[in-house]
Every structure is written in C-alpha cells, then in structure tokens.
Amino acid sequence: MKPEINETNFIPRLKARDPAALDYVVQTYGALLKGIIRKYLREQPHGCDECVNDCLLAIWEHSAAFDPARSTFANWAAGIARLKALDYQRKQVRRLSHEQPTETISEYALQTDLSSPLLEQTLSEELESMLACLSPQDRALFLKLYIEEKTVEAAAQETGLTKDTVYSRISRGRKRIRTLFPRKGEV
C-alpha cells in the first residue's frame, strides 16, 4: 500500500501519474486555481469550470515539466491557470467573431472584444513579461516588428542594423521566449 499523499510526496506521485496526487492538487490548490481563473474570466463566468478542468488537465499532462528549483508548485500551477484563462478568453473572442456577422455583433461580443480594457491590460502584461527576457535592443526590435507591424527592412533602417542581423536577433529572441514560455504541447 502506498503512503498517504502529502505536501512532500505529491509531486513525484503526480509525475508518476498517480490519480490520487491529482486529487490532492484539487483539494489543496483548487481554490487558488479557481480564484485566478475567475479573476481573468469576470466577464465570462460561465466558462470558469471548463477552464479549471483544462488547467487541471494541463497540470496532469505537464507535471514532468515542473522544476522545484525554479518556483514553487503553487506559483507554477497559478501560471498555468493564468495562461489557460487567457487562452479561454481568446477562444471566446474568436468564437464570437466567427459566429456573428460584424454588422450584428451583440453587446456581449463588444464587451469581450480584444479592445476591452481588462483583456487589453492582461495581454499587455503578458507581452511585457514575455519580452522582459530579451535585451532592450531585441525588445525594441520585437515591438517594431510585431506591435508596430513594421517590415524587417524598416526596422533595420531605424536601428542601423543589417537585415540579416535583425533576422538573427528575432530568431534568437523567439527561441528564448519559446524556451521560457512553451506553448501547449511543447513542454
């Protein structure tokens, strides 16, 4: 018989795919996860339970990626909850924009549009945290290319770099961001 799951042994058991460890996560961290998800889905409370389930599934599937040297389990799980809530918001916006013609967008769709202050602030904070891992010069390149939507030629001209250097810096920056912020299924 396996020993009872507790704070000291639940991580190895979760990584070993022990369902009892996931139950422990739900009991111990469920309120934290739900609170974070509710914060981001204030405008869409009906999706909270689905998003919590997606979050728990991601924790289950990617538990091997948890590194206690980098952060606590609570912070790691909270990060997953935040990202799942943001993913859910984006899916809802896309779903609403595809379901309804632009002339007859409902009031609800207008409130959850990408221009909503809460979503805009959340996306801005997420972008800032992702770009924080880059040097100031590389960060400026990313902003010119992806936010200001300038061409590589224009960015090279403005910064005094060659096109090849811009491509190299962007490539290295993308790799760094992907390493620190893996997408679903890349972990």
C-alpha positions in Angstrom: 0.0 0.0 0.0 1.3 3.5 -1.0 1.8 6.0 1.8 -0.8 8.8 2.1 -0.2 11.7 -0.3 1.0 14.9 1.4 2.9 18.1 0.5 6.3 16.3 0.4 5.4 13.4 -1.8 2.6 14.6 -4.1 4.9 16.0 -6.9 6.8 12.7 -7.6 3.5 10.9 -7.4 1.9 13.4 -9.8 4.8 13.0 -12.2 4.3 9.2 -11.9 0.6 9.7 -13.0 -0.9 8.7 -9.7 -4.6 9.9 -9.8 -4.6 10.3 -6.0 -1.9 13.0 -6.4 -4.2 14.9 -8.8 -7.0 14.7 -6.2 -4.5 16.2 -3.7 -3.8 19.1 -6.1 -7.6 19.7 -6.5 -8.1 19.7 -2.7 -5.0 21.8 -1.9 -4.7 24.1 -4.8 -8.2 24.0 -6.4 -9.4 27.2 -4.7 -6.2 29.1 -5.8 -6.7 27.9 -9.4 -10.4 28.8 -9.4 -9.7 32.2 -7.9 -7.1 33.1 -10.6 -9.4 31.9 -13.4 -12.3 33.8 -12.0 -10.2 36.9 -11.9 -9.5 36.7 -15.6 -13.0 35.4 -16.7 -15.0 38.0 -14.8 -16.8 38.9 -18.0 -17.4 35.2 -18.8 -18.2 33.4 -15.5 -19.9 30.5 -17.3 -16.6 29.3 -18.6 -14.9 29.1 -15.2 -15.5 25.4 -14.5 -14.4 24.3 -18.0 -11.3 26.4 -17.7 -10.4 24.9 -14.3 -10.8 21.5 -15.8 -8.5 22.5 -18.7 -6.0 23.8 -16.1 -6.0 20.6 -14.1 -5.6 18.6 -17.3 -2.6 20.7 -18.2 -1.1 20.2 -14.8 -1.6 16.5 -15.1 -0.1 16.3 -18.6 2.8 18.6 -18.0 3.7 17.7 -14.4 7.1 16.4 -15.6 8.0 20.0 -16.6 7.6 21.3 -13.0 11.0 22.2 -11.6 11.0 23.0 -7.9 14.3 24.8 -8.3 12.6 27.4 -10.5 9.5 28.1 -8.5 7.0 26.7 -6.0 4.3 24.3 -7.2 1.6 26.9 -6.3 3.3 29.6 -8.5 3.8 27.1 -11.3 0.1 26.0 -11.1 -1.0 29.6 -10.8 0.9 30.4 -14.0 -0.8 27.6 -15.8 -4.2 28.8 -14.6 -3.5 32.3 -15.8 -2.4 31.1 -19.2 -5.5 28.8 -19.5 -7.8 31.7 -18.6 -6.2 33.9 -21.2 -6.5 31.1 -23.8 -10.1 30.7 -22.9 -10.7 34.5 -23.3 -9.1 34.4 -26.8 -11.1 31.4 -27.9 -14.3 33.1 -26.8 -13.4 36.3 -28.7 -12.6 34.2 -31.8 -15.8 32.1 -31.5 -18.0 35.2 -31.1 -16.3 37.0 -34.1 -16.8 33.9 -36.3 -20.4 33.2 -35.2 -21.9 36.6 -35.9 -21.6 38.9 -38.8 -19.8 42.2 -37.9 -22.9 44.3 -38.5 -24.9 42.4 -35.8 -22.3 41.9 -33.1 -24.1 41.6 -29.8 -23.5 43.8 -26.8 -21.8 40.8 -25.1 -19.3 40.4 -28.0 -18.5 44.1 -27.8 -17.7 43.7 -24.1 -15.4 40.8 -24.6 -13.7 42.2 -27.7 -9.9 42.3 -27.7 -10.2 46.1 -27.1 -11.8 45.5 -23.7 -9.7 47.2 -21.0 -9.3 44.1 -18.9 -8.3 41.9 -21.8 -6.1 44.6 -23.3 -4.3 45.1 -19.9 -3.9 41.3 -19.4 -2.5 40.9 -22.9 -0.2 43.8 -22.3 1.1 42.4 -19.0 1.7 39.0 -20.6 3.5 40.6 -23.5 5.7 42.6 -21.1 6.6 39.5 -19.1 7.5 37.6 -22.2 9.6 40.4 -23.6 11.4 41.0 -20.3 13.7 38.1 -21.0 15.2 39.9 -24.0 17.8 42.6 -24.2 16.5 46.2 -24.6 17.6 46.3 -28.2 15.9 43.0 -29.0 12.8 44.0 -27.2 12.7 47.2 -29.3 13.0 45.1 -32.5 10.1 42.8 -31.4 7.9 45.8 -30.7 8.8 47.4 -34.1 8.1 44.2 -36.0 5.1 42.7 -34.1 3.3 45.6 -32.4 4.1 48.5 -34.8 4.0 46.0 -37.7 7.0 47.4 -39.5 8.9 45.5 -42.1 12.3 44.0 -41.4 13.8 46.5 -43.8 12.2 49.4 -42.0 13.3 48.1 -38.6 16.8 47.5 -39.8 17.0 51.0 -41.2 15.7 52.6 -38.0 18.0 50.7 -35.8 21.1 50.8 -38.0 21.4 47.0 -38.2 21.6 44.9 -41.3 18.6 42.8 -42.3 20.5 39.6 -41.5 21.2 40.9 -38.0 17.6 41.7 -37.5 16.6 38.2 -38.6 19.2 36.6 -36.3 18.1 38.7 -33.3 14.4 37.9 -33.9 15.2 34.2 -34.3 17.2 34.0 -31.1 14.6 36.0 -29.3 11.8 33.7 -30.4 13.8 30.7 -29.3 14.4 32.2 -25.9 10.7 33.1 -25.5 9.6 29.6 -26.6 12.0 28.1 -24.1 10.7 30.2 -21.2 7.1 30.2 -22.3 6.3 26.9 -24.0 3.1 26.6 -25.9 0.6 23.8 -25.2 2.1 20.5 -26.2 5.7 21.8 -26.5 6.6 21.0 -22.9 
